[in-house]
Amino acid sequence: MIVRSSALNKDTLEISQAGKYESVTDVFGREVFEVAVDRVIASYDIEDEKNQVLVQPMLEEVTIMCLTAI
């Protein structure tokens, strides 16, 4: 799993703060999960009970192609 931040002030219409807060990768087991959640919460610079923690499966061997028009 990956444990990621989902803070309310992370992204707004004016700014993006991608990467500002902690993300913990390769989380396996209950104790490691609890430590990862604590690390993510501790990385928030504003204490707000509406901030959340996002838990997702850890993907491997993913290929991404990005096309842009000029």
Sequence and secondary structure as in RCSB ss.txt:
>XXXX:A:sequence
MIVRSSALNKDTLEISQAGKYESVTDVFGREVFEVAVDRVIASYDIEDEKNQVLVQPMLEEVTIMCLTAI
>XXXX:A:secstr
 EEEEE TTSB SS B TTSS  B S  SHHHHHHHHHHHHHT SS  TT EEEEE    S         
